[in-house]
Amino acid sequence: MRKDLAYAVAQLNQNAVAIQGLVTVSVEQARWKPAPAEWSILEVLGHLADEEREDFRRRVDYTLNRPGEAWPAIHPGAWVTERRYNEQDPDQTLADFLTERGASLAWLRQQADADWSRSYDHPAGVTLTATDLLAAWLAHDGLHLRQLVELHRAYLHVVWPGADIGYAGDW
């Protein structure tokens, strides 16, 4: 397996473990939102499960193995409310994410000999290589890992209203 693909597979696997740790909370905390327009832990997890199934793996596959074919349309921002992520069962949503991530890792391992320089002309006017998409997949995990950590930090104010957490490093 190529070194960069092996790195991506290992990192995506590590990210799944980290995500699992950050979303394994009470149902109350999973559904809690810092503000009405912000996402809950459960909404982040639902988003990650659907992105795994309908975005990254699929779009990398199209780029590598179906050159010239248009990518299927996705609407991840709208899915949060349309698919009612915050009403879903947290354990089932986590199981869905982990199943899809496992399928992605197995599929990626089979792509070692693929031409990762193949590209897709995105309607936004950007040409993306399969390598770009793989790197974006890792970056996407990072964005949501950060978001999950921030949700945990914000939840401290629910557990201890009025507590001054500045000593943690904000001073």
Backbone as ProteinMPNN parsed JSONL, in Angstrom:
{"seq_chain_A": "MRKDLAYAVAQLNQNAVAIQGLVTVSVEQARWKPAPAEWSILEVLGHLADEEREDFRRRVDYTLNRPGEAWPAIHPGAWVTERRYNEQDPDQTLADFLTERGASLAWLRQQADADWSRSYDHPAGVTLTATDLLAAWLAHDGLHLRQLVELHRAYLHVVWPGADIGYAGDW", "coords_chain_A": {"N_chain_A": [[0.855, -1.186, 0.0], [0.499, 2.214, -0.767], [2.458, 4.729, 0.847], [1.222, 7.207, 1.575], [-1.476, 6.553, 1.347], [-1.666, 4.502, 3.2], [-1.134, 5.993, 5.48], [-3.43, 7.649, 5.49], [-5.492, 5.758, 5.836], [-4.812, 4.721, 8.36], [-5.054, 7.063, 9.895], [-7.77, 7.783, 9.494], [-8.909, 5.607, 10.771], [-7.963, 5.997, 13.423], [-9.227, 8.434, 13.909], [-11.892, 7.628, 13.934], [-11.959, 6.175, 16.31], [-11.43, 8.221, 18.134], [-13.649, 9.877, 17.653], [-15.7, 8.152, 18.461], [-15.144, 8.046, 21.216], [-15.669, 10.705, 21.934], [-18.38, 11.003, 21.443], [-19.692, 9.287, 23.052], [-21.746, 9.706, 25.326], [-24.227, 10.847, 27.702], [-27.713, 10.602, 26.733], [-29.022, 12.997, 27.08], [-26.873, 14.881, 27.031], [-25.929, 14.313, 24.465], [-27.948, 15.334, 22.848], [-28.056, 17.986, 23.517], [-27.779, 21.445, 22.741], [-25.719, 24.262, 22.27], [-26.835, 26.58, 21.355], [-29.831, 27.427, 19.554], [-29.342, 27.42, 16.727], [-27.004, 26.038, 16.476], [-25.136, 22.946, 16.252], [-25.781, 19.804, 17.864], [-24.029, 17.198, 19.709], [-25.093, 14.785, 18.791], [-26.136, 15.565, 16.332], [-23.798, 16.23, 14.964], [-22.659, 13.689, 14.864], [-24.606, 12.271, 13.347], [-24.342, 13.652, 10.964], [-21.673, 12.971, 10.321], [-21.944, 10.211, 9.897], [-23.654, 10.122, 7.639], [-22.111, 11.588, 5.813], [-19.971, 9.876, 5.557], [-21.151, 7.717, 4.295], [-22.437, 8.832, 2.015], [-20.902, 10.834, 0.867], [-17.778, 11.291, 1.023], [-16.463, 8.647, 0.596], [-17.943, 7.742, -1.608], [-17.558, 9.809, -3.487], [-14.798, 9.827, -3.837], [-14.593, 7.307, -4.959], [-16.052, 7.673, -7.382], [-14.34, 9.519, -8.586], [-11.956, 8.05, -8.864], [-12.777, 5.693, -10.2], [-14.864, 6.12, -11.972], [-14.425, 8.057, -14.046], [-15.321, 11.245, -15.279], [-18.04, 10.935, -14.841], [-20.823, 12.53, -13.346], [-20.92, 13.537, -9.958], [-23.135, 12.231, -7.473], [-25.767, 14.274, -6.164], [-25.569, 16.007, -3.053], [-26.678, 17.168, 0.187], [-25.618, 18.108, 2.784], [-25.827, 20.078, 4.878], [-28.559, 20.655, 4.967], [-29.544, 18.145, 5.59], [-29.329, 17.81, 8.329], [-31.595, 18.844, 9.644], [-33.656, 17.881, 7.955], [-33.373, 15.105, 8.079], [-33.633, 14.729, 10.7], [-31.622, 14.461, 12.718], [-31.15, 14.983, 15.461], [-33.115, 13.66, 16.776], [-32.64, 11.04, 16.527], [-31.548, 7.743, 17.593], [-28.818, 7.721, 19.705], [-26.964, 5.567, 20.116], [-27.481, 3.855, 17.936], [-26.908, 5.576, 15.833], [-24.182, 5.997, 16.219], [-23.32, 3.35, 15.817], [-24.004, 3.106, 13.116], [-22.263, 5.029, 11.975], [-19.745, 3.888, 12.648], [-19.904, 1.434, 11.288], [-20.077, 2.329, 8.627], [-17.625, 3.717, 8.46], [-15.873, 1.587, 8.801], [-16.439, 0.177, 6.432], [-15.507, 2.058, 4.624], [-12.758, 2.105, 5.22], [-12.017, -0.524, 4.552], [-12.611, -0.461, 1.815], [-10.868, 1.578, 0.95], [-8.374, 0.361, 1.38], [-8.315, -1.374, -0.731], [-7.718, 0.221, -2.833], [-5.091, 0.676, -3.428], [-3.588, 0.479, -5.786], [-4.726, 2.315, -7.431], [-5.136, 5.166, -9.616], [-4.374, 7.91, -8.196], [-4.104, 10.457, -9.04], [-6.144, 11.088, -10.686], [-8.831, 13.237, -11.594], [-11.6, 15.46, -10.793], [-13.809, 17.752, -12.163], [-15.16, 20.089, -10.371], [-18.371, 21.644, -9.968], [-18.097, 24.108, -8.721], [-16.015, 25.286, -9.909], [-13.506, 24.3, -9.42], [-10.836, 22.03, -9.767], [-10.474, 18.874, -8.534], [-8.293, 16.438, -7.318], [-8.221, 12.877, -6.724], [-6.549, 12.466, -4.586], [-6.675, 14.988, -3.375], [-9.304, 14.866, -2.439], [-9.106, 12.769, -0.595], [-7.371, 13.886, 1.296], [-9.02, 16.004, 2.08], [-11.031, 14.588, 3.297], [-9.797, 13.648, 5.623], [-9.271, 16.156, 6.766], [-11.877, 17.038, 7.146], [-12.789, 15.268, 9.123], [-11.137, 16.254, 11.157], [-12.144, 18.863, 11.516], [-14.656, 18.272, 12.606], [-13.967, 16.787, 14.862], [-12.77, 18.8, 16.373], [-15.055, 20.391, 16.704], [-16.644, 18.672, 18.265], [-15.089, 18.539, 20.609], [-15.285, 21.215, 21.39], [-18.029, 21.311, 21.925], [-18.136, 19.644, 24.17], [-16.674, 21.207, 25.969], [-18.327, 23.5, 26.135], [-20.529, 22.338, 27.313], [-19.807, 22.062, 29.93], [-20.717, 24.307, 31.224], [-23.36, 23.742, 31.544], [-23.316, 21.664, 33.344], [-21.96, 22.845, 35.499], [-23.174, 25.606, 36.15], [-22.23, 28.964, 35.82], [-19.637, 28.496, 36.628], [-16.217, 29.407, 36.645], [-14.151, 28.753, 34.157], [-11.806, 29.664, 33.225], [-9.248, 29.296, 34.258], [-8.372, 27.019, 33.055], [-6.822, 27.636, 30.938], [-7.464, 29.876, 29.55], [-6.823, 32.353, 30.532]], "CA_chain_A": [[0.0, 0.0, 0.0], [1.262, 3.457, -0.809], [2.686, 5.318, 2.167], [0.224, 8.229, 1.885], [-2.759, 5.877, 1.525], [-1.571, 3.82, 4.486], [-1.295, 7.044, 6.489], [-4.835, 8.07, 5.511], [-6.281, 4.668, 6.422], [-4.513, 4.697, 9.793], [-5.597, 8.269, 10.513], [-9.231, 7.663, 9.504], [-9.224, 4.648, 11.82], [-7.746, 6.687, 14.703], [-10.271, 9.448, 14.054], [-13.126, 6.942, 14.322], [-11.832, 5.861, 17.732], [-11.575, 9.494, 18.851], [-15.052, 10.293, 17.525], [-16.48, 7.279, 19.338], [-14.926, 8.504, 22.585], [-16.281, 12.021, 22.152], [-19.845, 10.967, 21.313], [-20.232, 8.346, 24.03], [-22.215, 10.568, 26.41], [-25.642, 10.623, 28.0], [-28.629, 11.049, 25.682], [-29.243, 14.431, 27.324], [-25.734, 15.636, 26.507], [-25.849, 14.101, 23.018], [-28.952, 16.164, 22.166], [-27.934, 19.371, 23.967], [-27.209, 22.392, 21.787], [-25.358, 25.512, 22.942], [-27.766, 27.599, 20.849], [-30.742, 26.751, 18.613], [-28.8, 27.283, 15.373], [-25.77, 25.251, 16.521], [-25.342, 21.502, 16.238], [-25.536, 18.982, 19.049], [-23.129, 16.063, 19.474], [-25.816, 13.805, 17.971], [-26.228, 16.086, 14.963], [-22.463, 16.048, 14.373], [-22.499, 12.257, 14.595], [-25.46, 11.936, 12.211], [-23.683, 14.237, 9.789], [-20.497, 12.164, 9.992], [-22.397, 8.923, 9.349], [-24.143, 10.333, 6.276], [-20.973, 11.991, 4.982], [-19.192, 8.666, 5.299], [-21.914, 6.864, 3.372], [-22.925, 9.475, 0.798], [-20.023, 11.868, 0.333], [-16.355, 11.082, 0.753], [-16.135, 7.367, -0.054], [-18.61, 7.701, -2.912], [-16.949, 10.762, -4.413], [-13.467, 9.317, -4.186], [-14.846, 6.19, -5.881], [-16.393, 8.23, -8.689], [-13.155, 10.153, -9.159], [-10.99, 7.017, -9.237], [-13.277, 4.571, -11.001], [-15.908, 6.532, -12.908], [-14.017, 9.383, -14.517], [-16.245, 11.95, -16.161], [-19.425, 10.844, -14.361], [-21.168, 13.534, -12.346], [-21.136, 13.053, -8.605], [-24.514, 12.37, -6.982], [-25.991, 15.476, -5.357], [-25.691, 15.863, -1.607], [-27.113, 18.389, 0.871], [-25.328, 17.794, 4.184], [-26.341, 21.075, 5.811], [-30.014, 20.487, 5.064], [-29.853, 16.838, 6.152], [-29.379, 17.873, 9.794], [-33.005, 18.981, 10.042], [-34.5, 17.006, 7.138], [-33.247, 13.724, 8.549], [-33.92, 14.812, 12.143], [-30.507, 13.83, 13.421], [-31.193, 15.138, 16.915], [-34.149, 12.774, 17.318], [-32.228, 9.658, 16.307], [-30.964, 7.028, 18.716], [-27.364, 7.928, 19.663], [-26.209, 4.312, 19.966], [-27.654, 3.38, 16.567], [-26.192, 6.505, 14.953], [-22.762, 5.652, 16.364], [-23.113, 2.067, 15.135], [-24.046, 3.396, 11.675], [-21.011, 5.686, 11.609], [-18.628, 2.938, 12.734], [-20.07, 0.479, 10.185], [-19.697, 3.007, 7.379], [-16.183, 3.988, 8.473], [-15.232, 0.298, 8.531], [-16.573, -0.083, 4.991], [-14.603, 2.984, 3.933], [-11.374, 1.661, 5.411], [-11.835, -1.727, 3.736], [-12.602, -0.042, 0.418], [-9.631, 2.32, 0.684], [-7.255, -0.591, 1.307], [-8.359, -1.995, -2.055], [-7.417, 1.232, -3.847], [-3.648, 0.931, -3.403], [-3.026, 0.602, -7.135], [-5.528, 3.28, -8.203], [-4.476, 6.388, -10.067], [-4.848, 8.957, -7.281], [-4.018, 11.776, -9.685], [-7.383, 11.337, -11.431], [-9.471, 14.435, -11.05], [-13.001, 15.768, -11.054], [-14.056, 19.185, -12.301], [-16.285, 20.429, -9.509], [-19.153, 22.775, -10.483], [-17.651, 25.366, -8.106], [-14.907, 25.804, -10.698], [-12.255, 23.772, -8.874], [-10.496, 20.667, -10.143], [-10.022, 18.137, -7.361], [-7.783, 15.094, -7.552], [-8.629, 11.907, -5.717], [-5.707, 12.751, -3.425], [-7.277, 16.156, -2.71], [-10.498, 14.407, -1.721], [-8.663, 11.976, 0.549], [-6.873, 14.847, 2.288], [-10.184, 16.737, 2.585], [-11.744, 13.655, 4.177], [-9.107, 13.74, 6.905], [-9.497, 17.5, 7.303], [-13.276, 17.073, 7.575], [-12.783, 14.631, 10.443], [-10.515, 17.188, 12.097], [-13.09, 19.946, 11.814], [-15.72, 17.802, 13.491], [-13.355, 16.455, 16.145], [-12.674, 20.086, 17.082], [-16.413, 20.783, 17.062], [-17.065, 17.827, 19.38], [-14.362, 18.998, 21.793], [-15.885, 22.492, 21.794], [-19.325, 21.009, 22.537], [-17.859, 19.155, 25.519], [-16.263, 22.368, 26.776], [-19.51, 24.328, 26.364], [-21.444, 21.605, 28.195], [-19.385, 22.28, 31.318], [-21.561, 25.374, 31.776], [-24.631, 23.117, 31.917], [-23.03, 20.878, 34.53], [-21.587, 23.786, 36.546], [-23.544, 26.961, 35.719], [-21.507, 30.045, 36.479], [-18.254, 28.155, 36.971], [-15.196, 30.11, 35.879], [-13.199, 27.747, 33.66], [-10.666, 30.387, 32.644], [-7.991, 28.746, 34.746], [-7.992, 25.917, 32.175], [-5.858, 28.104, 29.95], [-7.983, 31.047, 28.844], [-6.351, 33.622, 31.114]], "C_chain_A": [[0.891, 1.236, 0.0], [1.343, 4.073, 0.582], [1.599, 6.338, 2.523], [-1.162, 7.617, 2.077], [-2.77, 5.131, 2.861], [-1.741, 4.821, 5.629], [-2.766, 7.443, 6.616], [-5.709, 7.003, 6.172], [-6.059, 4.627, 7.934], [-5.146, 5.894, 10.5], [-7.122, 8.223, 10.569], [-9.683, 6.672, 10.574], [-9.065, 5.289, 13.197], [-8.841, 7.72, 14.949], [-11.589, 8.807, 14.489], [-13.11, 6.601, 15.805], [-12.04, 7.127, 18.558], [-13.022, 9.981, 18.811], [-15.917, 9.46, 18.451], [-16.339, 7.731, 20.794], [-15.644, 9.809, 22.887], [-17.8, 12.009, 22.069], [-20.491, 9.998, 22.293], [-20.543, 9.12, 25.31], [-23.671, 10.211, 26.707], [-26.497, 11.113, 26.829], [-28.892, 12.546, 25.829], [-28.104, 15.264, 26.733], [-25.635, 15.495, 24.991], [-26.794, 15.037, 22.267], [-28.852, 17.645, 22.524], [-27.254, 20.225, 22.902], [-26.878, 23.682, 22.533], [-26.268, 26.68, 22.537], [-28.634, 26.916, 19.8], [-30.157, 26.511, 17.226], [-27.513, 26.451, 15.329], [-26.103, 23.769, 16.603], [-25.075, 20.897, 17.601], [-24.494, 17.917, 18.691], [-23.811, 15.046, 18.56], [-25.965, 14.28, 16.527], [-24.882, 15.979, 14.252], [-22.275, 14.585, 13.983], [-23.356, 11.807, 13.419], [-24.869, 12.436, 10.911], [-22.49, 13.377, 9.364], [-20.895, 10.818, 9.38], [-22.851, 9.088, 7.903], [-23.04, 10.782, 5.327], [-20.128, 10.77, 4.614], [-19.85, 7.828, 4.209], [-22.147, 7.536, 2.019], [-21.983, 10.507, 0.183], [-18.629, 11.329, 0.045], [-16.048, 9.774, 0.036], [-16.708, 7.321, -1.463], [-17.911, 8.62, -3.918], [-15.514, 10.396, -4.775], [-13.619, 8.176, -5.185], [-15.175, 6.705, -7.281], [-15.152, 8.813, -9.36], [-12.149, 9.11, -9.64], [-11.513, 6.072, -10.311], [-14.383, 4.906, -11.993], [-15.588, 7.912, -13.469], [-15.037, 9.972, -15.491], [-17.701, 11.885, -15.725], [-19.656, 11.904, -13.291], [-21.378, 12.868, -10.992], [-22.615, 13.158, -8.246], [-24.629, 13.617, -6.094], [-26.085, 15.12, -3.878], [-26.097, 17.21, -1.022], [-26.886, 18.239, 2.37], [-25.863, 18.809, 5.191], [-27.835, 20.923, 6.033], [-30.387, 19.165, 5.737], [-30.021, 16.881, 7.674], [-30.822, 17.977, 10.273], [-33.908, 18.043, 9.255], [-34.514, 15.576, 7.667], [-33.388, 13.62, 10.075], [-32.866, 14.097, 12.979], [-30.674, 13.86, 14.937], [-32.27, 14.274, 17.574], [-33.764, 11.301, 17.182], [-31.646, 9.052, 17.578], [-29.439, 7.173, 18.655], [-26.56, 6.646, 19.453], [-26.297, 3.781, 18.54], [-26.893, 4.27, 15.584], [-24.692, 6.245, 15.017], [-22.459, 4.345, 15.645], [-23.108, 2.263, 13.617], [-22.738, 4.032, 11.217], [-19.862, 4.684, 11.591], [-18.702, 1.878, 11.632], [-19.626, 1.107, 8.871], [-18.204, 3.311, 7.329], [-15.427, 2.694, 8.221], [-15.289, -0.064, 7.062], [-15.636, 0.815, 4.194], [-13.162, 2.526, 4.038], [-11.082, 0.419, 4.578], [-11.741, -1.36, 2.262], [-11.302, 0.68, 0.073], [-8.433, 1.384, 0.555], [-7.184, -1.272, -0.059], [-7.952, -1.033, -3.17], [-5.927, 1.548, -3.96], [-3.061, 1.16, -4.79], [-3.782, 1.599, -8.014], [-4.677, 4.476, -8.61], [-5.046, 7.567, -9.278], [-4.685, 10.359, -7.849], [-5.261, 12.074, -10.531], [-8.129, 12.483, -10.767], [-10.92, 14.561, -11.475], [-13.125, 17.282, -11.128], [-15.335, 19.529, -11.555], [-17.034, 21.634, -10.076], [-18.769, 24.131, -9.875], [-16.461, 25.958, -8.846], [-13.539, 25.341, -10.223], [-12.058, 22.351, -9.395], [-9.881, 19.994, -8.931], [-9.495, 16.772, -7.782], [-8.343, 14.163, -6.47], [-7.807, 12.1, -4.444], [-6.237, 13.953, -2.659], [-8.48, 15.73, -1.869], [-10.13, 13.602, -0.478], [-8.157, 12.895, 1.664], [-8.031, 15.643, 2.9], [-10.992, 15.877, 3.55], [-11.122, 13.696, 5.577], [-9.33, 15.096, 7.559], [-10.923, 17.648, 7.828], [-13.419, 16.413, 8.942], [-12.235, 15.6, 11.486], [-11.433, 18.328, 12.486], [-14.147, 19.483, 12.813], [-15.186, 17.269, 14.823], [-13.226, 17.721, 16.991], [-14.049, 20.536, 17.561], [-16.911, 19.965, 18.259], [-16.369, 18.234, 20.686], [-14.969, 20.305, 22.305], [-17.26, 22.282, 22.427], [-19.148, 20.469, 23.953], [-17.486, 20.313, 26.445], [-17.473, 23.232, 27.107], [-20.477, 23.655, 27.342], [-21.048, 21.732, 29.667], [-20.244, 23.343, 31.993], [-22.957, 24.874, 32.115], [-24.438, 22.352, 33.23], [-22.747, 21.793, 35.723], [-21.9, 25.21, 36.096], [-22.764, 28.011, 36.523], [-20.076, 29.727, 36.852], [-17.299, 28.925, 36.055], [-14.156, 29.079, 35.451], [-11.966, 28.384, 33.029], [-9.32, 29.847, 33.056], [-7.493, 27.614, 33.849], [-7.005, 26.351, 31.094], [-6.315, 29.331, 29.185], [-7.443, 32.366, 29.378], [-5.153, 34.108, 30.385]], "O_chain_A": [[1.911, 1.284, 0.688], [0.418, 3.955, 1.386], [1.103, 6.338, 3.65], [-1.944, 8.112, 2.889], [-3.778, 5.134, 3.568], [-2.41, 4.533, 6.621], [-3.285, 7.56, 7.726], [-6.575, 7.329, 6.985], [-7.015, 4.511, 8.7], [-5.71, 5.749, 11.585], [-7.709, 8.587, 11.588], [-10.719, 6.87, 11.209], [-9.94, 5.141, 14.05], [-9.325, 7.862, 16.072], [-12.316, 9.366, 15.31], [-14.13, 6.724, 16.483], [-12.747, 7.105, 19.565], [-13.555, 10.443, 19.82], [-16.776, 9.997, 19.15], [-17.331, 7.788, 21.521], [-16.17, 9.99, 23.986], [-18.446, 12.923, 22.579], [-21.717, 9.904, 22.352], [-19.736, 9.185, 26.237], [-24.264, 9.37, 26.031], [-26.054, 11.939, 26.031], [-28.974, 13.273, 24.839], [-28.346, 16.236, 26.019], [-25.294, 16.457, 24.304], [-26.474, 15.486, 21.167], [-29.504, 18.475, 21.89], [-26.297, 19.802, 22.254], [-27.678, 24.146, 23.345], [-26.441, 27.639, 23.29], [-28.212, 25.92, 19.212], [-30.452, 25.489, 16.608], [-26.99, 26.19, 14.245], [-27.213, 23.388, 16.976], [-24.265, 21.396, 18.382], [-24.127, 17.757, 17.527], [-23.177, 14.505, 17.654], [-25.923, 13.469, 15.602], [-24.835, 15.669, 13.062], [-21.787, 14.285, 12.893], [-22.889, 11.04, 12.577], [-24.888, 11.746, 9.891], [-22.321, 13.089, 8.179], [-20.247, 10.345, 8.447], [-22.481, 8.293, 7.038], [-23.036, 10.396, 4.158], [-19.636, 10.658, 3.491], [-19.182, 7.301, 3.319], [-22.064, 6.876, 0.983], [-22.244, 11.002, -0.914], [-18.342, 10.947, -1.089], [-15.433, 9.789, -1.03], [-16.029, 6.906, -2.401], [-17.702, 8.239, -5.07], [-15.074, 10.634, -5.9], [-12.859, 8.087, -6.148], [-14.621, 6.211, -8.263], [-14.939, 8.623, -10.558], [-11.554, 9.268, -10.706], [-10.779, 5.695, -11.225], [-14.791, 4.048, -12.776], [-16.403, 8.83, -13.37], [-15.539, 9.296, -16.389], [-18.518, 12.685, -16.18], [-18.799, 12.145, -12.441], [-21.94, 11.776, -10.899], [-23.283, 14.096, -8.682], [-23.696, 13.963, -5.369], [-26.611, 14.071, -3.506], [-25.893, 18.256, -1.637], [-27.841, 18.24, 3.147], [-26.312, 18.417, 6.268], [-28.319, 21.048, 7.159], [-31.431, 19.073, 6.383], [-30.767, 16.083, 8.241], [-31.223, 17.277, 11.203], [-34.835, 17.464, 9.823], [-35.558, 14.925, 7.694], [-33.27, 12.537, 10.647], [-33.173, 13.254, 13.821], [-30.375, 12.879, 15.618], [-32.321, 14.173, 18.8], [-34.478, 10.421, 17.663], [-31.296, 9.766, 18.518], [-28.828, 6.788, 17.658], [-25.587, 6.638, 18.699], [-25.301, 3.308, 17.991], [-26.305, 3.779, 14.62], [-24.009, 6.27, 13.994], [-21.454, 4.242, 14.941], [-22.301, 1.655, 12.914], [-22.168, 3.633, 10.201], [-19.093, 4.635, 10.631], [-17.67, 1.469, 11.101], [-18.89, 0.494, 8.097], [-17.58, 3.179, 6.276], [-14.432, 2.7, 7.496], [-14.309, -0.554, 6.5], [-15.042, 0.382, 3.206], [-12.425, 2.557, 3.053], [-10.018, 0.317, 3.966], [-10.892, -1.884, 1.541], [-10.704, 0.424, -0.972], [-7.569, 1.6, -0.295], [-6.111, -1.697, -0.489], [-7.853, -1.436, -4.329], [-5.549, 2.575, -4.525], [-2.133, 1.954, -4.947], [-3.504, 1.71, -9.208], [-3.635, 4.751, -8.014], [-6.069, 8.142, -9.649], [-5.08, 11.338, -7.217], [-5.414, 13.186, -11.036], [-8.068, 12.673, -9.553], [-11.396, 13.873, -12.379], [-12.615, 18.003, -10.27], [-16.442, 19.294, -12.041], [-16.409, 22.552, -10.608], [-19.079, 25.178, -10.444], [-15.951, 27.01, -8.462], [-12.522, 25.932, -10.587], [-13.005, 21.567, -9.453], [-8.896, 20.474, -8.37], [-10.162, 16.036, -8.51], [-8.863, 14.609, -5.447], [-8.322, 11.916, -3.341], [-6.25, 13.946, -1.428], [-8.649, 16.176, -0.735], [-10.766, 13.737, 0.567], [-8.481, 12.696, 2.835], [-8.027, 15.923, 4.098], [-11.57, 16.388, 4.51], [-11.829, 13.769, 6.581], [-9.552, 15.177, 8.767], [-11.147, 18.309, 8.841], [-14.098, 16.945, 9.82], [-12.804, 15.745, 12.568], [-11.493, 18.715, 13.653], [-14.491, 20.207, 13.747], [-15.905, 17.304, 15.822], [-13.536, 17.713, 18.182], [-14.196, 21.005, 18.69], [-17.535, 20.516, 19.166], [-16.998, 18.266, 21.744], [-15.147, 20.482, 23.51], [-17.623, 22.994, 23.363], [-19.93, 20.803, 24.843], [-17.949, 20.373, 27.584], [-17.628, 23.656, 28.252], [-21.162, 24.332, 28.108], [-21.881, 21.527, 30.55], [-20.471, 23.284, 33.202], [-23.669, 25.511, 32.891], [-25.295, 22.391, 34.112], [-23.234, 21.548, 36.827], [-20.995, 25.946, 35.704], [-22.665, 27.933, 37.747], [-19.362, 30.601, 37.345], [-17.543, 29.072, 34.858], [-13.378, 28.591, 36.271], [-11.177, 27.704, 32.373], [-8.354, 29.927, 32.297], [-6.308, 27.285, 33.88], [-6.419, 25.508, 30.414], [-5.628, 29.782, 28.269], [-7.596, 33.398, 28.726], [-4.608, 35.159, 30.724]]}, "name": "protein", "num_of_chains": 1, "seq": "MRKDLAYAVAQLNQNAVAIQGLVTVSVEQARWKPAPAEWSILEVLGHLADEEREDFRRRVDYTLNRPGEAWPAIHPGAWVTERRYNEQDPDQTLADFLTERGASLAWLRQQADADWSRSYDHPAGVTLTATDLLAAWLAHDGLHLRQLVELHRAYLHVVWPGADIGYAGDW"}
